[in-house]
Amino acid sequence: MPDKPSPAGRKPSISQSKSLVKEQQKPLKDTRALIDIRLQRHGRPKTRLEKLQVVPSRCPAQIYTYLKGITPFLYPSLTRMFEDMLRRFVAERPWENGLHWRRPKTATTIARGALGKTGWEQLNIQLPQELAEQVRQTAKVCGVSSACLCYTAIFWWVQYIYPPAKMLRNQTK
């Protein structure tokens, strides 16, 4: 911003310069409309009308990373993939054809008095209410926990339905 000449056509004096600088340093008033942060929605837009229930489980971090990696090629979201996975798992009942139940390990451990990570991640699978209830009921009938049923379904999905070798072949075509 060019200096304004004083009425006599001279540059402003030092005291006048200091007052100009002080005026320029004053914070400007924020004129944006105030928005209540609590009312703002964060993340993707909500596309489901039904309430989802959480079914907790655990799986190795590498498998979870793989699932997150293949999801964009197969489903619109990880939630949709878990929903399809568990629907197919319960419908096909692969444990009746020899699939062994896989028991999930804990996410943390205590070794020599220190807390450590095991390489397994906590996984909260969100499912529609009727499917979550079906998973719990199937787990109860089979004599395993719902976490065990979910991890076995994840293992079955990664090992037999979408194994890494199959996904690599699909991407090169």
C-alpha positions in Angstrom: 0.0 0.0 0.0 1.7 3.3 -1.0 2.3 6.0 1.6 -0.3 8.7 1.6 1.4 12.1 1.4 0.8 14.5 4.2 -1.2 17.7 3.4 2.0 19.5 2.8 3.1 16.9 0.2 5.8 15.4 2.5 6.1 11.9 3.8 4.5 11.2 7.1 6.5 11.8 10.3 7.7 8.9 12.5 4.8 9.3 14.9 2.3 9.3 12.1 4.0 6.2 10.6 3.7 4.4 14.0 0.0 5.1 14.2 -0.5 3.9 10.6 1.3 0.6 11.5 -0.8 0.2 14.6 -4.0 0.6 12.5 -2.7 -2.0 10.0 -1.9 -4.5 12.8 -5.4 -4.4 14.3 -7.1 -7.7 13.7 -9.9 -7.6 11.2 -13.3 -8.5 12.5 -14.5 -12.0 11.4 -17.5 -11.5 9.2 -18.2 -15.2 8.6 -21.5 -16.6 9.9 -21.0 -18.5 13.1 -21.8 -22.2 12.6 -22.6 -24.5 15.5 -19.9 -27.2 15.3 -22.1 -29.8 17.0 -24.6 -29.6 14.1 -22.1 -30.2 11.3 -21.8 -33.7 9.9 -18.3 -35.0 9.6 -17.3 -37.7 7.1 -19.3 -39.2 4.2 -23.0 -38.5 3.8 -25.3 -40.9 5.6 -26.8 -43.3 3.0 -28.5 -45.8 5.3 -31.8 -45.2 7.0 -31.6 -48.1 9.3 -29.6 -48.2 12.5 -26.5 -50.4 12.4 -25.4 -52.7 15.3 -21.7 -53.2 16.2 -20.4 -56.8 16.4 -16.9 -56.6 17.9 -14.1 -58.9 16.6 -10.3 -58.9 16.0 -8.1 -59.8 13.0 -4.4 -59.5 12.1 -3.5 -56.0 10.9 -2.2 -57.4 7.5 -5.6 -59.0 6.8 -7.5 -55.8 7.7 -5.1 -53.7 5.5 -5.8 -56.2 2.6 -9.6 -55.9 3.1 -9.4 -52.1 3.1 -7.3 -52.3 -0.1 -9.6 -54.5 -2.1 -12.9 -52.8 -1.0 -12.8 -50.0 -3.6 -12.7 -52.6 -6.4 -15.6 -54.6 -5.1 -18.0 -52.6 -2.9 -18.9 -49.0 -2.2 -17.7 -49.3 1.5 -16.1 -51.6 4.0 -19.4 -51.8 5.8 -21.1 -53.2 2.7 -18.4 -55.7 2.2 -18.6 -57.0 5.8 -22.4 -57.2 5.4 -22.1 -59.3 2.2 -19.3 -61.4 3.7 -21.3 -62.4 6.7 -24.5 -62.9 4.8 -22.7 -65.3 2.5 -20.8 -67.0 5.3 -24.0 -67.7 7.3 -25.9 -68.9 4.1 -23.1 -71.1 2.8 -22.1 -72.5 6.2 -18.6 -73.5 5.2 -17.9 -74.9 8.7 -20.1 -77.9 7.8 -17.7 -78.7 4.9 -14.6 -78.8 7.1 -13.6 -75.1 7.7 -12.2 -74.9 11.2 -13.2 -72.1 13.6 -10.5 -69.5 14.0 -10.2 -68.0 17.4 -9.1 -64.3 17.4 -6.2 -63.3 19.6 -6.1 -60.2 21.8 -4.9 -56.8 20.4 -2.5 -56.2 23.3 -0.4 -58.4 25.7 1.7 -58.0 28.7 5.2 -59.3 28.4 7.8 -58.8 31.2 5.5 -56.3 32.8 5.2 -54.1 29.8 2.2 -53.6 27.5 2.8 -54.6 23.9 0.9 -55.0 20.7 0.3 -58.4 19.2 -0.3 -57.3 15.6 -4.0 -57.9 15.8 -6.5 -55.1 15.5 -9.9 -54.5 17.2 -12.5 -54.5 14.5 -16.1 -53.2 15.1 -18.2 -54.6 12.3 -21.3 -52.6 11.7 -24.3 -54.7 10.5 -28.0 -54.3 10.1 -29.9 -55.4 13.2 -31.3 -58.6 11.7 -28.0 -59.7 10.4 -26.2 -58.9 13.7 -28.8 -61.0 15.4 -28.4 -63.8 12.9 -24.6 -63.8 13.5 -25.1 -64.0 17.3 -27.7 -66.8 16.9 -25.4 -68.8 14.5 -22.4 -68.3 16.9 -24.5 -69.5 19.8 -25.7 -72.6 17.9 -22.2 -73.5 16.8 -20.8 -73.0 20.3 -18.4 -70.2 19.5 -18.3 -66.4 20.2 -19.6 -63.9 17.7 -16.0 -62.6 17.5 -14.8 -66.0 16.6 -17.5 -66.4 13.9 -16.7 -63.0 12.4 -12.9 -63.7 12.3 -13.5 -67.1 10.7 -15.7 -65.4 8.1 -12.9 -62.8 7.4 -10.4 -65.7 7.1 -12.7 -67.6 4.8 -13.3 -64.4 2.7 -9.6 -63.7 2.3 -8.5 -67.3 1.9 -11.1 -68.7 -0.4 -13.4 -66.0 -1.9 -11.0 -63.1 -2.7 -7.4 -64.5 -2.1 -4.6 -62.2 -3.0 -3.5 -64.2 -6.0 -7.0 -63.9 -7.5 -7.1 -60.1 -6.9 -3.7 -59.7 -8.6 -4.9 -61.6 -11.7 -8.0 -59.4 -11.9 -6.1 -56.2 -11.7 -3.7 -57.1 -14.6 -6.5 -57.8 -17.1 
